[in-house]
Amino acid sequence: MILLGELANRDPAAFPDPDRLDIARDARGHQAFGLGTHHCLGQPLARMELQVVYPALLRRVPTLRLATELEKVPFKYDAVIYGVHALPVTW
């Protein structure tokens, strides 16, 4: 059996409206860093960096916002790692 990583975080039973970008979503069960013996060794560092960088960025650039409508942000649906091709911002 092959499990597709791209589908792991898209289960509507686990994540309501999984195709919508929601940065406030409770995503404790997501599989972005893997699970068990296959977890990413850099996970603690990545989480710590994100906890530091986002508040610092928003403190330094409090007017930071999307420069386009969210619906126009080009998402990577065809890549191994889900994300965006570009994230245009303004301040």
N, CA, C and O atoms as a MOPAC input file, in Angstrom:
PM7 MOZYME 1SCF
protein

 N      0.83600 1    -1.17400 1     0.00000 1
 C      0.00000 1     0.00000 1     0.00000 1
 C      0.88200 1     1.23800 1     0.00000 1
 O      1.85000 1     1.31700 1     0.75600 1
 N      0.55300 1     2.18900 1    -0.83500 1
 C      1.30500 1     3.44100 1    -0.92000 1
 C      0.43100 1     4.56900 1    -0.40000 1
 O     -0.69700 1     4.75200 1    -0.85700 1
 N      0.95200 1     5.31700 1     0.55000 1
 C      0.24500 1     6.48500 1     1.06500 1
 C      0.84700 1     7.72700 1     0.43500 1
 O      2.06700 1     7.89400 1     0.41900 1
 N      0.01500 1     8.57300 1    -0.07000 1
 C      0.48700 1     9.80100 1    -0.68000 1
 C      0.55100 1    10.90600 1     0.36200 1
 O     -0.45500 1    11.24600 1     0.98400 1
 N      1.73600 1    11.45900 1     0.54600 1
 C      1.91100 1    12.53800 1     1.50400 1
 C      1.05300 1    13.74800 1     1.19400 1
 O      0.62400 1    14.45700 1     2.10500 1
 N      0.79900 1    13.99100 1    -0.08200 1
 C      0.00700 1    15.15400 1    -0.48100 1
 C     -1.42300 1    15.04800 1     0.03700 1
 O     -2.09400 1    16.06400 1     0.21500 1
 N     -1.89300 1    13.82700 1     0.27800 1
 C     -3.26600 1    13.62500 1     0.71400 1
 C     -3.40200 1    13.59800 1     2.23100 1
 O     -4.50800 1    13.76200 1     2.74600 1
 N     -2.32900 1    13.40000 1     2.94200 1
 C     -2.38400 1    13.21300 1     4.39100 1
 C     -3.02900 1    14.39200 1     5.11500 1
 O     -3.74300 1    14.19200 1     6.09800 1
 N     -2.79400 1    15.59000 1     4.65700 1
 C     -3.32700 1    16.77400 1     5.32500 1
 C     -4.58600 1    17.30100 1     4.66300 1
 O     -5.02200 1    18.41200 1     4.96600 1
 N     -5.17700 1    16.53000 1     3.76900 1
 C     -6.33600 1    16.99500 1     3.01200 1
 C     -7.60200 1    16.21900 1     3.36100 1
 O     -8.57400 1    16.26900 1     2.60700 1
 N     -7.61400 1    15.50500 1     4.48400 1
 C     -8.76400 1    14.70900 1     4.89100 1
 C     -9.81000 1    15.62200 1     5.52100 1
 O     -9.56600 1    16.18800 1     6.58700 1
 N    -10.97500 1    15.77700 1     4.88100 1
 C    -11.99200 1    16.66700 1     5.44200 1
 C    -12.52000 1    16.19800 1     6.80300 1
 O    -13.08500 1    16.99700 1     7.55000 1
 N    -12.34600 1    14.93600 1     7.12700 1
 C    -12.76300 1    14.45400 1     8.45200 1
 C    -11.82200 1    14.97700 1     9.53300 1
 O    -12.23300 1    15.14400 1    10.68200 1
 N    -10.56600 1    15.23700 1     9.17900 1
 C     -9.57900 1    15.73100 1    10.13900 1
 C     -9.43200 1    17.24600 1    10.08600 1
 O     -9.19100 1    17.88600 1    11.11000 1
 N     -9.57500 1    17.81900 1     8.89900 1
 C     -9.37200 1    19.25300 1     8.70000 1
 C    -10.54900 1    19.84600 1     7.93400 1
 O    -10.63600 1    19.67900 1     6.71800 1
 N    -11.45600 1    20.53500 1     8.62400 1
 C    -12.59000 1    21.14000 1     7.92900 1
 C    -12.12200 1    22.06900 1     6.81300 1
 O    -11.21200 1    22.87500 1     7.00800 1
 N    -12.73800 1    21.95400 1     5.65800 1
 C    -12.42000 1    22.76300 1     4.48200 1
 C    -10.91000 1    22.72800 1     4.19200 1
 O    -10.26000 1    23.77400 1     4.20700 1
 N    -10.34700 1    21.54200 1     3.93000 1
 C     -8.89600 1    21.37700 1     3.81500 1
 C     -8.24600 1    22.13700 1     2.65700 1
 O     -7.03000 1    22.33200 1     2.66800 1
 N     -9.01100 1    22.56700 1     1.66900 1
 C     -8.42500 1    23.28900 1     0.53600 1
 C     -8.33500 1    24.79300 1     0.78000 1
 O     -7.80800 1    25.52400 1    -0.05800 1
 N     -8.83900 1    25.25500 1     1.90700 1
 C     -8.80700 1    26.68500 1     2.22500 1
 C     -7.58600 1    26.98500 1     3.09700 1
 O     -7.31000 1    26.25600 1     4.04900 1
 N     -6.85400 1    28.05500 1     2.77400 1
 C     -5.72200 1    28.47700 1     3.58600 1
 C     -6.25700 1    29.10600 1     4.86500 1
 O     -6.97100 1    30.10800 1     4.82000 1
 N     -5.91200 1    28.51700 1     6.00000 1
 C     -6.37200 1    29.00400 1     7.29400 1
 C     -5.20400 1    28.92200 1     8.26000 1
 O     -4.94000 1    27.86400 1     8.83200 1
 N     -4.50300 1    30.03400 1     8.44500 1
 C     -3.30100 1    30.00100 1     9.28600 1
 C     -3.64300 1    29.85100 1    10.76300 1
 O     -2.74600 1    29.60400 1    11.56900 1
 N     -4.91000 1    29.99100 1    11.14300 1
 C     -5.31000 1    29.82500 1    12.53300 1
 C     -5.87100 1    28.43400 1    12.80900 1
 O     -6.29800 1    28.15000 1    13.92800 1
 N     -5.87300 1    27.56900 1    11.80300 1
 C     -6.43200 1    26.22400 1    11.94400 1
 C     -5.65200 1    25.41400 1    12.98500 1
 O     -4.42700 1    25.50800 1    13.06500 1
 N     -6.36700 1    24.63000 1    13.77000 1
 C     -5.71600 1    23.70700 1    14.70300 1
 C     -5.22800 1    22.52300 1    13.87900 1
 O     -6.01600 1    21.65400 1    13.50600 1
 N     -3.94700 1    22.49000 1    13.59800 1
 C     -3.40000 1    21.47000 1    12.69800 1
 C     -2.41300 1    20.55600 1    13.41300 1
 O     -1.42100 1    20.12800 1    12.82300 1
 N     -2.68100 1    20.25700 1    14.67700 1
 C     -1.75200 1    19.41400 1    15.42900 1
 C     -1.60100 1    18.01700 1    14.83800 1
 O     -0.58300 1    17.36500 1    15.07100 1
 N     -2.57800 1    17.54500 1    14.08400 1
 C     -2.48600 1    16.20200 1    13.52200 1
 C     -1.94700 1    16.17100 1    12.09800 1
 O     -1.99300 1    15.12700 1    11.44700 1
 N     -1.43600 1    17.29800 1    11.60300 1
 C     -0.94500 1    17.31400 1    10.22500 1
 C      0.32700 1    16.49200 1    10.07300 1
 O      0.99800 1    16.18700 1    11.05900 1
 N      0.65000 1    16.14100 1     8.85400 1
 C      1.78400 1    15.25500 1     8.58100 1
 C      2.93100 1    15.95500 1     7.86000 1
 O      3.73100 1    15.29300 1     7.20000 1
 N      3.02800 1    17.25800 1     7.97000 1
 C      4.06500 1    17.99000 1     7.24700 1
 C      5.47600 1    17.54100 1     7.63400 1
 O      6.38000 1    17.57300 1     6.79900 1
 N      5.67300 1    17.13000 1     8.86400 1
 C      6.99600 1    16.70300 1     9.31500 1
 C      7.11200 1    15.19000 1     9.42700 1
 O      8.07300 1    14.69200 1    10.01400 1
 N      6.17100 1    14.45900 1     8.88500 1
 C      6.20300 1    13.01300 1     8.97500 1
 C      5.69600 1    12.53400 1    10.32100 1
 O      5.15700 1    13.31000 1    11.11000 1
 N      5.87500 1    11.24700 1    10.57100 1
 C      5.33500 1    10.66400 1    11.79000 1
 C      6.18700 1     9.47400 1    12.20900 1
 O      6.72200 1     8.75600 1    11.36500 1
 N      6.30700 1     9.27600 1    13.48500 1
 C      7.01100 1     8.10600 1    14.01500 1
 C      8.47400 1     8.07300 1    13.62700 1
 O      9.17000 1     9.08500 1    13.71600 1
 N      8.94300 1     6.90400 1    13.19300 1
 C     10.36100 1     6.75900 1    12.84900 1
 C     10.72600 1     7.53100 1    11.58700 1
 O     11.90500 1     7.70600 1    11.28100 1
 N      9.72000 1     7.98800 1    10.85800 1
 C      9.99200 1     8.72400 1     9.61600 1
 C      9.79000 1    10.22800 1     9.79200 1
 O      9.56200 1    10.94100 1     8.81500 1
 N      9.87300 1    10.70800 1    11.01800 1
 C      9.69300 1    12.14300 1    11.23200 1
 C     10.94300 1    12.90900 1    10.80900 1
 O     12.04600 1    12.36400 1    10.76800 1
 N     10.74300 1    14.15400 1    10.50400 1
 C     11.84400 1    15.02000 1    10.07800 1
 C     12.70000 1    15.37900 1    11.29100 1
 O     12.18000 1    15.84900 1    12.30200 1
 N     13.99800 1    15.16000 1    11.19400 1
 C     14.89400 1    15.46600 1    12.31400 1
 C     14.99900 1    16.96200 1    12.57000 1
 O     15.35700 1    17.38300 1    13.67000 1
 N     14.69100 1    17.76300 1    11.56200 1
 C     14.74200 1    19.22000 1    11.71600 1
 C     13.45300 1    19.81600 1    12.25200 1
 O     13.34300 1    21.03600 1    12.37300 1
 N     12.47900 1    18.98100 1    12.57400 1
 C     11.16600 1    19.46700 1    13.01900 1
 C     11.25000 1    20.42500 1    14.21100 1
 O     10.67400 1    21.50900 1    14.12300 1
 N     11.91800 1    20.10300 1    15.30500 1
 C     11.95100 1    21.03900 1    16.43700 1
 C     12.56400 1    22.38600 1    16.07100 1
 O     12.08200 1    23.43100 1    16.50900 1
 N     13.62300 1    22.36100 1    15.27200 1
 C     14.25400 1    23.60900 1    14.86700 1
 C     13.33000 1    24.41900 1    13.96300 1
 O     13.20900 1    25.63200 1    14.13700 1
 N     12.68300 1    23.77600 1    13.01000 1
 C     11.77400 1    24.47900 1    12.10800 1
 C     10.62100 1    25.10600 1    12.87900 1
 O     10.25000 1    26.24800 1    12.60900 1
 N     10.05700 1    24.38700 1    13.82100 1
 C      8.95300 1    24.92900 1    14.61800 1
 C      9.41500 1    26.13200 1    15.45000 1
 O      8.71300 1    27.14000 1    15.53800 1
 N     10.58900 1    26.01700 1    16.05200 1
 C     11.10800 1    27.11300 1    16.85700 1
 C     11.37700 1    28.34200 1    15.98700 1
 O     11.06100 1    29.46500 1    16.37800 1
 N     11.96200 1    28.12300 1    14.80600 1
 C     12.23900 1    29.24500 1    13.90500 1
 C     10.95400 1    29.95900 1    13.50800 1
 O     10.91100 1    31.18900 1    13.47200 1
 N      9.90200 1    29.19000 1    13.20900 1
 C      8.63400 1    29.80000 1    12.81400 1
 C      7.98600 1    30.55300 1    13.97300 1
 O      7.35800 1    31.59200 1    13.76600 1
 N      8.13700 1    30.03100 1    15.19300 1
 C      7.57700 1    30.72300 1    16.35700 1
 C      8.28800 1    32.04400 1    16.61000 1
 O      7.70100 1    32.95800 1    17.19000 1
 N      9.53300 1    32.16000 1    16.18900 1
 C     10.29700 1    33.39300 1    16.37100 1
 C     10.10200 1    34.34200 1    15.18900 1
 O      9.89700 1    35.54000 1    15.38600 1
 N     10.16300 1    33.81600 1    13.96200 1
 C     10.19800 1    34.69000 1    12.79800 1
 C      8.86500 1    35.37100 1    12.49600 1
 O      8.85700 1    36.54600 1    12.13000 1
 N      7.73700 1    34.67100 1    12.63700 1
 C      6.45800 1    35.30400 1    12.29800 1
 C      6.13800 1    36.49400 1    13.20800 1
 O      5.83000 1    37.57300 1    12.70000 1
 N      6.19900 1    36.33600 1    14.53300 1
 C      5.94400 1    37.51500 1    15.37000 1
 C      6.95000 1    38.64500 1    15.11900 1
 O      6.57500 1    39.81800 1    15.12100 1
 N      8.22800 1    38.29700 1    14.90200 1
 C      9.23500 1    39.33200 1    14.64100 1
 C      8.93200 1    40.05800 1    13.33100 1
 O      9.03600 1    41.28300 1    13.26500 1
 N      8.56500 1    39.32700 1    12.30600 1
 C      8.23100 1    39.93800 1    11.01700 1
 C      7.04000 1    40.87300 1    11.15100 1
 O      7.05900 1    41.98500 1    10.62200 1
 N      6.01000 1    40.43200 1    11.85100 1
 C      4.81500 1    41.26700 1    12.00100 1
 C      5.05800 1    42.46900 1    12.91500 1
 O      4.39900 1    43.49800 1    12.75700 1
 N      5.98200 1    42.36300 1    13.85900 1
 C      6.35100 1    43.52600 1    14.67600 1
 C      7.10900 1    44.54800 1    13.83300 1
 O      6.88000 1    45.75200 1    13.95300 1
 N      8.01500 1    44.06200 1    12.97800 1
 C      8.84100 1    44.97500 1    12.17600 1
 C      8.08800 1    45.56100 1    10.99400 1
 O      8.36300 1    46.68700 1    10.57800 1
 N      7.14400 1    44.80900 1    10.45300 1
 C      6.36200 1    45.27300 1     9.30400 1
 C      4.88100 1    45.06800 1     9.63200 1
 O      4.25000 1    44.16100 1     9.08900 1
 N      4.31800 1    45.90200 1    10.51600 1
 C      2.94300 1    45.67700 1    10.97400 1
 C      1.88900 1    45.84100 1     9.87900 1
 O      0.76100 1    45.37600 1    10.04400 1
 N      2.22900 1    46.48300 1     8.78000 1
 C      1.25300 1    46.68100 1     7.70300 1
 C      1.36600 1    45.60800 1     6.61700 1
 O      0.73100 1    45.72100 1     5.56800 1
 N      2.16700 1    44.57200 1     6.86100 1
 C      2.35500 1    43.49300 1     5.88300 1
 C      1.01700 1    42.83700 1     5.56100 1
 O      0.25100 1    42.49800 1     6.46200 1
 N      0.74300 1    42.66300 1     4.27300 1
 C     -0.50800 1    42.03500 1     3.84900 1
 C     -0.33900 1    41.48900 1     2.44700 1
 O      0.62500 1    41.82300 1     1.75800 1
 N     -1.27200 1    40.65000 1     2.01900 1
 C     -1.25200 1    40.11400 1     0.65500 1
 C     -1.41600 1    41.24500 1    -0.34500 1
 O     -2.18600 1    42.17700 1    -0.11300 1
 N     -0.70000 1    41.16400 1    -1.44800 1
 C     -0.79600 1    42.17500 1    -2.50200 1
 C     -1.79400 1    41.76100 1    -3.57500 1
 O     -1.94900 1    42.44500 1    -4.58700 1
 N     -2.45300 1    40.66200 1    -3.35500 1
 C     -3.44300 1    40.16300 1    -4.30200 1
 C     -4.55400 1    39.48500 1    -3.52700 1
 O     -4.45700 1    39.32100 1    -2.31100 1
 N     -5.58800 1    39.09800 1    -4.20800 1
 C     -6.65400 1    38.34600 1    -3.54700 1
 C     -6.16200 1    36.93000 1    -3.26800 1
 O     -5.41100 1    36.36100 1    -4.06000 1
 N     -6.58100 1    36.37000 1    -2.15000 1
 C     -6.14000 1    35.03100 1    -1.76800 1
 C     -6.43700 1    34.01600 1    -2.86500 1
 O     -5.65100 1    33.09700 1    -3.09600 1
 N     -7.55700 1    34.17800 1    -3.53300 1
 C     -7.95000 1    33.24500 1    -4.59300 1
 C     -6.98000 1    33.27600 1    -5.77500 1
 O     -6.95800 1    32.34300 1    -6.57800 1
 N     -6.18500 1    34.33100 1    -5.88800 1
 C     -5.23800 1    34.45900 1    -7.00900 1
 C     -3.82300 1    33.99600 1    -6.65500 1
 O     -2.93500 1    34.02800 1    -7.50600 1
 N     -3.60500 1    33.56700 1    -5.41400 1
 C     -2.28500 1    33.06200 1    -5.00900 1
 C     -2.08500 1    31.70800 1    -5.68400 1
 O     -2.89700 1    30.80200 1    -5.49800 1
 N     -1.00200 1    31.55700 1    -6.47200 1
 C     -0.78000 1    30.31000 1    -7.21900 1
 C     -0.24000 1    29.17900 1    -6.34100 1
 O      0.93600 1    29.17500 1    -5.97600 1
 N     -1.10600 1    28.22200 1    -6.00800 1
 C     -0.70300 1    27.09500 1    -5.17300 1
 C     -0.05100 1    25.99200 1    -6.00400 1
 O     -0.35900 1    25.81700 1    -7.18200 1
 N      0.84900 1    25.25900 1    -5.37100 1
 C      1.52600 1    24.11600 1    -6.00000 1
 C      0.72000 1    22.85600 1    -5.71900 1
 O      0.89600 1    22.21400 1    -4.68400 1
 N     -0.14900 1    22.51200 1    -6.63200 1
 C     -0.89900 1    21.26900 1    -6.49200 1
 C     -0.17400 1    20.12600 1    -7.19500 1
 O     -0.51300 1    18.95900 1    -6.99800 1
 N      0.81100 1    20.45800 1    -8.00500 1
 C      1.47700 1    19.45800 1    -8.84100 1
 C      2.86800 1    19.10200 1    -8.33300 1
 O      3.62300 1    18.43200 1    -9.03900 1
 N      3.22500 1    19.53200 1    -7.12700 1
 C      4.56400 1    19.29700 1    -6.60100 1
 C      4.51800 1    18.26700 1    -5.48200 1
 O      3.45000 1    17.97500 1    -4.94400 1
 N      5.66000 1    17.72700 1    -5.13800 1
 C      5.75300 1    16.77100 1    -4.03500 1
 C      5.46400 1    17.47600 1    -2.71500 1
 O      4.82500 1    16.90800 1    -1.82900 1
 N      5.93100 1    18.70300 1    -2.58900 1
 C      5.70200 1    19.48600 1    -1.37700 1
 C      4.66000 1    20.55000 1    -1.69500 1
 O      4.83800 1    21.35600 1    -2.60900 1
 N      3.57200 1    20.54400 1    -0.93100 1
 C      2.48900 1    21.50400 1    -1.12400 1
 C      2.92800 1    22.87300 1    -0.64700 1
 O      3.61500 1    22.98600 1     0.36900 1
 N      2.54700 1    23.89800 1    -1.35500 1
 C      2.87600 1    25.25700 1    -0.97100 1
 C      2.39800 1    26.21500 1    -2.03200 1
 O      1.43600 1    25.93200 1    -2.74500 1
 N      3.06500 1    27.35000 1    -2.14000 1
 C      2.70500 1    28.34000 1    -3.15100 1
 C      3.88800 1    28.57400 1    -4.07400 1
 O      5.04500 1    28.44200 1    -3.67600 1
 N      3.57500 1    28.92500 1    -5.31600 1
 C      4.64000 1    29.27500 1    -6.27200 1
 C      5.20100 1    30.65000 1    -5.93300 1
 O      6.40300 1    30.88800 1    -6.05500 1
 N      4.32900 1    31.54300 1    -5.51300 1
 C      4.73100 1    32.90600 1    -5.14600 1
 C      3.72600 1    33.45500 1    -4.15800 1
 O      2.55600 1    33.07000 1    -4.18100 1
 N      4.16400 1    34.34200 1    -3.29800 1
 C      3.26900 1    34.96100 1    -2.32700 1
 C      3.50800 1    36.47100 1    -2.35800 1
 O      4.31700 1    37.00200 1    -1.59700 1
 N      2.79300 1    37.14600 1    -3.24700 1
 C      3.00300 1    38.60000 1    -3.36900 1
 C      2.46000 1    39.34400 1    -2.14000 1
 O      1.29900 1    39.18400 1    -1.76400 1
 N      3.31400 1    40.14600 1    -1.53500 1
 C      2.91800 1    40.91800 1    -0.36400 1
 C      3.24000 1    42.39200 1    -0.57000 1
 O      4.02400 1    42.76100 1    -1.44400 1
 N      2.63300 1    43.19800 1     0.23000 1
 C      2.91000 1    44.64200 1     0.23800 1
 C      2.85500 1    45.11000 1     1.68300 1
 O      2.39200 1    44.38800 1     2.56600 1
 N      3.33100 1    46.32500 1     1.91300 1
 C      3.24800 1    46.90000 1     3.26500 1
 C      3.14500 1    48.38600 1     3.20500 1
 O      3.06600 1    49.04200 1     4.24400 1

